[in-house]
């Protein structure tokens, strides 16, 4: 059974979802600039490590609440 989590969605082109497929976590990031990128993780700690690198807290200085919501969505997977 595949369980799908929506991390964020702004429209049909700017969104990120994570599908839990057995022991795999498949992340799909779709953007209007780069198209679709897919990452596969074998553990939640690996996913969180990637999320902290992809969305560093320093880039969200004025939007710390948005960063917290984003990290909470990743932790909820």
N, CA, C and O of each residue as an XYZ file, in Angstrom:
308
protein
N       0.842     -1.180      0.000
C       0.000      0.000      0.000
C       0.886      1.242      0.000
O       1.854      1.321      0.756
N       0.558      2.192     -0.834
C       1.325      3.429     -0.927
C       0.588      4.522     -0.170
O      -0.599      4.758     -0.396
N       1.294      5.179      0.719
C       0.718      6.287      1.469
C       1.388      7.566      0.977
O       2.616      7.650      0.941
N       0.590      8.558      0.600
C       1.115      9.779      0.016
C       0.962     10.939      0.994
O      -0.104     11.149      1.573
N       2.057     11.691      1.166
C       2.066     12.864      2.038
C       2.354     14.098      1.189
O       3.263     14.093      0.360
N       1.587     15.134      1.399
C       1.815     16.395      0.685
C       2.588     17.330      1.613
O       2.110     17.691      2.688
N       3.788     17.715      1.183
C       4.619     18.599      1.993
C       4.207     20.048      1.765
O       3.952     20.784      2.719
N       4.143     20.445      0.529
C       3.570     21.749      0.202
C       3.038     21.723     -1.214
O       3.478     20.930     -2.047
N       2.086     22.598     -1.472
C       1.520     22.707     -2.813
C       1.052     24.138     -3.018
O       0.159     24.629     -2.328
N       1.676     24.786     -3.980
C       1.280     26.156     -4.299
C       0.370     26.161     -5.516
O      -0.574     26.948     -5.577
N       0.639     25.298     -6.480
C      -0.201     25.111     -7.664
C       0.204     23.772     -8.278
O       0.890     22.981     -7.631
N      -0.208     23.512     -9.509
C       0.116     22.217    -10.122
C       1.586     22.075    -10.486
O       2.024     20.969    -10.801
N       2.359     23.147    -10.453
C       3.762     23.086    -10.849
C       4.727     23.278     -9.694
O       5.906     22.956     -9.840
N       4.300     23.771     -8.591
C       5.190     24.013     -7.457
C       4.665     23.247     -6.258
O       3.863     23.747     -5.469
N       5.148     22.005     -6.147
C       4.676     21.167     -5.055
C       5.694     20.081     -4.742
O       6.604     19.804     -5.523
N       5.510     19.474     -3.569
C       6.387     18.398     -3.135
C       5.537     17.353     -2.432
O       4.757     17.674     -1.534
N       5.694     16.101     -2.846
C       4.983     15.001     -2.204
C       5.971     13.902     -1.845
O       7.034     13.769     -2.451
N       5.593     13.126     -0.850
C       6.395     11.961     -0.448
C       5.466     10.762     -0.421
O       4.410     10.791      0.211
N       5.870      9.710     -1.114
C       5.120      8.459     -1.101
C       5.899      7.441     -0.278
O       7.091      7.227     -0.499
N       5.214      6.820      0.667
C       5.816      5.743      1.455
C       5.466      4.448      0.739
O       4.309      4.028      0.715
N       6.492      3.816      0.150
C       6.314      2.584     -0.613
C       7.083      1.473      0.084
O       8.246      1.215     -0.226
N       6.428      0.829      1.013
C       7.110     -0.200      1.795
C       8.194      0.437      2.641
O       7.901      1.284      3.485
N       9.445      0.043      2.427
C      10.543      0.624      3.201
C      11.143      1.851      2.524
O      12.043      2.482      3.077
N      10.658      2.192      1.340
C      11.205      3.330      0.596
C      10.347      4.573      0.772
O       9.122      4.493      0.862
N      11.006      5.716      0.818
C      10.344      7.021      0.817
C      10.721      7.693     -0.494
O      11.893      7.990     -0.726
N       9.745      7.934     -1.346
C       9.996      8.517     -2.660
C       9.493      9.947     -2.647
O       8.293     10.198     -2.528
N      10.418     10.876     -2.770
C      10.093     12.299     -2.748
C      10.045     12.813     -4.181
O      10.969     12.584     -4.961
N       8.973     13.505     -4.520
C       8.842     14.129     -5.839
C       8.691     15.624     -5.638
O       7.764     16.092     -4.976
N       9.611     16.353     -6.218
C       9.561     17.815     -6.158
C       9.338     18.327     -7.575
O      10.162     18.109     -8.463
N       8.227     19.004     -7.775
C       7.878     19.528     -9.093
C       7.918     21.046     -9.020
O       7.267     21.652     -8.168
N       8.687     21.659     -9.920
C       8.748     23.116     -9.952
C       8.625     23.602    -11.382
O       8.926     22.873    -12.326
N       8.185     24.829    -11.532
C       8.053     25.402    -12.872
C       9.413     25.762    -13.453
O       9.509     26.035    -14.649
N      10.468     25.770    -12.644
C      11.809     26.107    -13.123
C      12.601     24.882    -13.543
O      13.285     24.916    -14.566
N      12.524     23.777    -12.761
C      13.378     22.626    -13.001
C      12.628     21.387    -13.468
O      13.258     20.389    -13.819
N      11.327     21.424    -13.482
C      10.571     20.228    -13.838
C      10.413     19.334    -12.617
O      10.186     19.825    -11.511
N      10.530     18.035    -12.812
C      10.347     17.096    -11.711
C      11.666     16.451    -11.315
O      12.424     15.970    -12.157
N      11.916     16.456    -10.021
C      13.077     15.765     -9.464
C      12.566     14.728     -8.479
O      11.654     14.994     -7.696
N      13.159     13.550     -8.525
C      12.745     12.461     -7.637
C      13.939     11.997     -6.822
O      15.031     11.790     -7.352
N      13.714     11.838     -5.538
C      14.724     11.316     -4.615
C      14.122     10.097     -3.921
O      12.931     10.095     -3.608
N      14.914      9.075     -3.679
C      14.464      7.895     -2.949
C      15.323      7.732     -1.701
O      16.551      7.768     -1.766
N      14.660      7.554     -0.572
C      15.353      7.418      0.714
C      14.983      6.073      1.335
O      13.875      5.571      1.146
N      15.921      5.508      2.070
C      15.691      4.227      2.731
C      15.287      4.390      4.193
O      14.895      3.421      4.843
N      15.383      5.621      4.713
C      15.020      5.839      6.113
C      14.545      7.270      6.319
O      14.851      8.163      5.529
N      13.804      7.465      7.375
C      13.342      8.818      7.708
C      14.495      9.729      8.122
O      14.480     10.907      7.765
N      15.501      9.235      8.865
C      16.639     10.105      9.173
C      17.358     10.596      7.908
O      17.823     11.735      7.870
N      17.454      9.754      6.881
C      18.075     10.183      5.619
C      17.227     11.267      4.962
O      17.767     12.221      4.402
N      15.902     11.126      5.026
C      14.998     12.146      4.490
C      15.171     13.464      5.241
O      15.248     14.523      4.619
N      15.231     13.409      6.554
C      15.384     14.633      7.353
C      16.737     15.291      7.089
O      16.832     16.518      7.056
N      17.771     14.496      6.903
C      19.087     15.043      6.580
C      19.019     15.807      5.252
O      19.529     16.923      5.148
N      18.394     15.210      4.253
C      18.236     15.867      2.957
C      17.423     17.157      3.099
O      17.771     18.182      2.513
N      16.336     17.102      3.882
C      15.468     18.270      4.056
C      16.229     19.427      4.709
O      16.046     20.584      4.332
N      17.076     19.115      5.681
C      17.847     20.174      6.343
C      18.893     20.787      5.417
O      19.228     21.964      5.549
N      19.408     19.995      4.483
C      20.360     20.527      3.504
C      19.617     21.316      2.426
O      20.067     22.386      2.016
N      18.484     20.789      1.970
C      17.712     21.421      0.885
C      17.056     22.725      1.346
O      16.961     23.676      0.571
N      16.606     22.774      2.593
C      15.936     23.946      3.150
C      16.670     24.421      4.399
O      16.163     24.246      5.508
N      17.854     25.019      4.245
C      18.599     25.470      5.430
C      17.850     26.595      6.150
O      17.235     27.458      5.523
N      17.919     26.562      7.452
C      17.203     27.545      8.276
C      17.664     28.966      7.980
O      16.888     29.909      8.131
N      18.907     29.133      7.563
C      19.452     30.459      7.282
C      18.714     31.147      6.127
O      18.661     32.376      6.078
N      18.150     30.373      5.206
C      17.420     30.958      4.078
C      16.019     31.434      4.474
O      15.353     32.116      3.696
N      15.580     31.081      5.663
C      14.238     31.428      6.123
C      14.303     32.376      7.319
O      13.486     32.273      8.235
N      15.258     33.291      7.318
C      15.447     34.192      8.456
C      14.171     34.993      8.741
O      13.740     35.089      9.891
N      13.577     35.562      7.705
C      12.363     36.361      7.887
C      11.104     35.503      7.908
O      10.027     35.996      8.244
N      11.227     34.227      7.554
C      10.065     33.337      7.461
C      10.284     32.089      8.309
O      10.126     30.971      7.820
N      10.639     32.272      9.549
C      10.955     31.130     10.408
C       9.744     30.228     10.640
O       9.896     29.011     10.753
N       8.547     30.807     10.713
C       7.344     29.994     10.886
C       7.127     29.074      9.686
O       6.722     27.924      9.850
N       7.395     29.575      8.485
C       7.263     28.758      7.280
C       8.247     27.595      7.318
O       7.907     26.480      6.922
N       9.484     27.851      7.800
C      10.487     26.791      7.900
C      10.047     25.733      8.912
O      10.212     24.537      8.673
N       9.488     26.173     10.042
C       9.014     25.224     11.064
C       7.890     24.345     10.519
O       7.864     23.140     10.769
N       6.962     24.949      9.776
C       5.865     24.182      9.183
C       6.395     23.161      8.173
O       5.912     22.031      8.108
N       7.381     23.569      7.398
C       7.981     22.676      6.407
C       8.660     21.493      7.089
O       8.471     20.350      6.674
N       9.437     21.753      8.117
C      10.128     20.663      8.836
C       9.120     19.776      9.570
O       9.320     18.565      9.665
N       8.048     20.362     10.086
C       7.021     19.558     10.749
C       6.338     18.621      9.752
O       5.992     17.491     10.095
N       6.146     19.091      8.526
C       5.550     18.242      7.483
C       6.477     17.067      7.157
O       6.016     15.942      6.962
N       7.781     17.335      7.100
C       8.724     16.244      6.844
C       8.730     15.253      8.006
O       8.768     14.043      7.783
N       8.693     15.748      9.233
C       8.701     14.870     10.403
C       7.427     14.043     10.504
O       7.430     12.958     11.085
N       6.338     14.558      9.939
C       5.065     13.852      9.978
C       4.954     12.685      9.014
O       3.961     11.958      9.023
N       5.959     12.507      8.192
C       5.923     11.401      7.210
C       6.146     10.091      7.915
O       6.154      9.039      7.276
